[in-house]
């Protein structure tokens, strides 16, 4: 039989063959028919699959195409729905509809009315306009941060000119240590160290929390979920500007500085200290990606790290500190004392990274605490830095004025005779303003700031210290952002959970590792062995502290005074926080009695917050310095709790309601250890005793104490004078009041001791 098709003649009832042309036409027709059938089958299959997918997902019939400018990594970063252009989507018409459904239908199956759609679109546009990009896209975060860094570096370069590279940038090694190669900023830890990787993880967590905050904010806009594209406006009467307003920031980053007078910036304006310089370096980068930068310089003149600061780290520096500095080398440079500060600082609820500044013991501390899981750094102006500066008096011969004027401003007059701020030339010129400068026609402010001593740095040294911490910090932040950009398929919420899990594991390592015995040695034997409960509690136990010192967060928040008046560091007499119950101007004569500013007197038997105007006035006059500037100069004051002993008794109850609420007090988490730190005593020049009661008065029995009416039988003196109170059988663990769950500490003195003042700086519960 022929392979050609045949047709049957119905009229004749027989089959006949067609001619050749007919057969070719018939073959072509059949081929077209087969192609049509094949296309029909493919279309039918696709429609079936699409219908099944829509039935399973229950999503609206909206086809969204990814815009060209949205990267894969940015889509992974957040489940934000990208609004398509009008010609980039189709809206299928449902059966029985004459027109497409409203565009307010939700992308996740719920209602999304027109009001919500409009508000959410405007909010997204406003946020991108405010920050210059999308805070929910890693790629944009990197771009924004790098652009801010370029501006910061450019500003710093203006101060150091051609010396910038050699002072702040190193290649390959740092202080002789291999750092993984490459070019990076000098200061703190080199790349690849455990501390550096831990810091980057902390910074990444901060960024991811910012992104979570953005999504949380956008998920609840008066009934509209701008992330899930659902909801309906719950109050149409709200002004549109309010509905579409974008928060100034979505997170915050806090750097807090603890130290002595040099760290506090004495001799300079408060804004010239290295804490402020660090803040100025880092702030533009954080703010570019929606995070507020807060710098807290809470250093105090003539202050030791332990015990007054170390036992009260969260109360002084805050529960939200991300990066905490230690700079007590001049006043409390012993390594075992610094270790207590670091242990207690690491327990702040926000789990900060830590840095020692200008510490001889810094490298040893860093190594020891890095081994137990902390992000620990050391920063100092050392020989490799100093050697990069030009000497103003080489061979003790000053360079010419013409040569000096050619030097960049932050390099000029800094190094003399091989020493930073060396005498005489550099020492005379280390302040930003002086009478001599004004007479020479220099435009400057604050020429009369006091405490300009040889041991207090000038403003150029503060700037250098700030950059040596700030620039490496920025480098770690940028590295962390780029690592986020390269995270692959993990979305931001999952990535945050994974990083937080790593963070929790290393903190657990820190809490469970043996105490660093080689550093503590036998300096805390009074607490027993390092494995004993009291020893462990002193270093890693839960705690609440009440401190009178300023600056401190507990004072600014009104916690200890249970006041609604809050504030921050301010020019003297312009404070908004509760400054104290009573002011006194000085101590009078040989008896040391107070001369009060007002007519009121502290009530007998009760502890009142006492604020010294002399402390604020200083040996010169802080008030006049600040009025002349006008600017904050020295806001660190050693206030105290004072109880007149007119009837030889006084008491105080701790913690109060506001302290319990703020710190989340749970008595079950505390061991009941109570420590008292007396205020620094004033000496009586014409007698054998200080004006104030001292620790020996309690050790010798001329003054006694009780806790919840149970007598204190003995005292353990630890860490530069803290008194741990003990009951029967030298037991340091006290039970709280069963009804109120607090502790009342009662003081009683004999006839002779009643002549003196009872002043307390800190009360600690552990």
Protein Blocks (a to p, Z undefined) as FASTA:
>chain_A
ZZbdcdddfklopacdddfklmmmmmmmmmmmmmmmmmmmmmmmmmmmmmmmmmmnopac
ddddddfklcfklmmmpccdcdddfklcccdddehiabdcdfkbcfeopacdfklmmmmm
mmmmmmmmmnopafkbfklmmmmmmmmmmmmmmmmmmmnmmmlmmmmpcehiaghiaehg
ajddeedjdehiaklmmmmmmmmmmmmmmmmmmmmmmmogghiafknopajdfbfkbcfk
lmmpccfbfbdcdddddddfklnopoiafklpmklmmmmmmmmmmmmnopacddddfbde
hiafblklmmmmmmmnopkbfbdcddfklmomcfklmmmmmmmmmmpmnlpadddehifk
lmmmmmmmmmnopacddddddfklmmmpccfbgghiacdfklmmmpcfklgokbgghiah
iafklmmmmpfbdfklmmnopacehklbghiafklccfklmmmmmmmmmmmmmmmmmmmm
mmmmmnojacfklmmmmmmmmmmmmmmmmmmpccdfklnmmmlmmnopfkbmklmmmmmg
ccddddfbdcdfklmnommnopabdcddddehiafbdfbjbdcfbdehjlopacdfblbd
cdehiacddddfklmnommlmklmmmmmpccfblcdcddddddfklopacdddddfklmm
mnopafklpgoiacdddddddddfkbcbdfbdcfklmmnopaccdeehiacfbdcdeehh
iacdddehhiabdcddfklopacddddddfklmmpccddfbdcdZZ
